[in-house]
Amino acid sequence: MTGSKRYVYPDTTECTECCSTANACNRDGCGSPDYPKIRGPACFDCQQTLNPGLCRSVAVCMEGEACQTYMKTTFGDRIYTMACAPDFVCSQEYVKADRCNQCCKTDFCNKDLCDAPEAQYGFHAVLDRDQGSGPLVFGTVVTNVGQGYDPLTGYFTPKTNGTFVFIWYLESYAQSAVAALEINDEEITTTQTQTSIYPYYSGYSYSGSSFAILNLNPGDNVGLRLLNGTASKAFTMFTGWKQNSEKKSALYAVPDFGNGSSDCRIITDNDALSFNTSNVYTVKNGFYLTMQSSGGQLTTHKDGFIRWMTHSTYYLYNCYDTSIGFIMITDAEDYVPCNHLEELTVQVSTPSLDPNTNSQNCRDKMIRLDRSITGEHAFRINKSGLFVFYIQVFTYGEDIVSSLMVNGVEVLQMSTKGKGYYAPEFHPISNDASMYPVLHLQVNDEISFRNISGSFTDGCFIGWSVAE
C-alpha cells in the first residue's frame, strides 16, 4: 500500500496500518479482504440522520445497485437516509423543497445528494496522478454538490439550465503544458503553463490558471483537455459552481486568436453589452465577482472576492492574451453573501475604502494575511450551504505551501511554486498565488488557513455563500 506504514506490536496480535492516498484506502489494510471484484459502488450508509456530512458508515452495493440518498422534511427538520438501492428505485428521482430521492453510481457519491432543492451545483476536484495528452480526469473529489462532476470521465454535466463559473489550475514540471477548456468537445479557451519564470531556477515547476463564465443547458459536457505536455498531480485542480438559474448580468470574453488579432471573442453576454456597440458594457447595482486572467495566470489582486458595484459603464478594450469576466451574485442591498462567515482570527479589521460599495461590504470580512499575523486564520460558518473562498498569498524570495482545513482536517493545499515573475530589479523572485476552493459546509464548521512551509508577505482570505 503506497504511502502507508505498518506497526506490529510485539506483545499483541494487533495490527495498525494507516494511509492517506485516496478515499477508503485502508479497506484492505492489515490483510483484510478488499472489496469484491464484481460489485456496485461503495456508498455511505446511514439511517435517519440530520446531518449526512457526519455519516461514517459505508456499505458496498451489489452489481446493478446505486448509491441513494432519500430526504424528507418532518416537523421542519430535513431527515436523510443513505443506502444502496436497486435501479428501479433510482429511476424515480425527484428534488423538492420538502422531500428528495437521488442516486449516483460512483464510490462515496451520495454524501452531497438531496441537499440542493434549487438544483444547486458545486465541485472541487484535484488531479490524483500525472497525466499526458487527452481529457484530464481529476480523481480526488473534495466537493461534488449536485453530482455534476464525474470523476471517471473528468466532465461536468448539469441537469439544469444556469450560469456557471469554472476555474482551473494547471501545473507541469520543467516543461510547458497546454490545456483547453471544452464544451461538448468545442474549444473555448486555452491555458499554457509559464515556461520561463526565473533564469536561475533549474527544473522549476511551471503553472497556469484561468476561468470561464458559461451559460449551460442540461446535458452539456464541460471539461479540460491536455493538448501537450504532462500535467502534474496535487496542484492541478478543476473547480466550479452554478451561480444563477436565471440569466443575471454576466460577461465573459476571451482572446480571438482565430482572427490573428487582439479583438475579444464574446462567449457569454447576459444583459451586459450595450445594444449599439460591442465595446461598451454596463454594470447594474449589485454584488459581483470580477475576474481576469492574463499571460496564462489568474490575475491576483486584493479585489478577487465579491464586492458591491454601482451602475457604471466600462469600455471593453482588446483581449490580447487576456480573458475578462464578471457575474452578478445578488442585487439585494440588504443581503451580504459573506455575512454567513464569523471571523475567528483576532486582528484589527481593515475599514472599507471603496467608494462604490454600500454600507455593508465583504471587504470588512476579509482576513488580511501578513507576517504580523501568525498561526491559523479561521472562519466559523453560521449557515449550512455551498461556499466559495478566495485565498491569495504573496511571498518574496521563497516558495510556500499552505493548507486549507475544515474542522482541523486538511482538505486542500496550495503552493506559490512556479507562480510569479522575474525582472532584473527583483532579487530574488516574487511569487504569488490564488485559489478559489468550493466547499459544502455545515453550521459551526470551522474553516482555517495556515502555512505548512515558508511565510507570506501579504494576502487575504475571504469567502461567501453561493446561494441564500
Secondary structure, 3 states (H helix, E strand, C coil): CCCCEEEECCCCCCEEEECCCCCCCCCCHHHCCCCCCCCCCEEECEEEECCHHHCCCEEECCCCEEEEEEEEEECCEEEEEEEEEEHHHHCCCEECCCEEEEEECCCCCCCCCCCCCCCCCEEEEECCCCECCEECCCCEEEEEECCCECCCCCCECCCCCEEEEEEEEEEEECCCCEEEEEECCEEEEEEECCCCCCCCCCCCEEEEEEEEEEEECCCCCEEEEEEECCECCCCCEEEEEEEECCCCCEEEEEECHHHCCCCEEEEEEECCECCCCCCEEEECCEEEEEEEEECCEECCCCCCCCEEECCEEEECCCCCCEEEEEEEEECCCCCCHHHHEEECCCCCCCCCCCCCCCCCCHHHHCEECCCCCCCCEEEEECCCEEEEEEEEEEEECCCCEEEEEECCEEEEEEECCCCEECCCCCCCCEEEEEECCEEEECCCCEEEEEEEECCCCEEEEEEEECCC
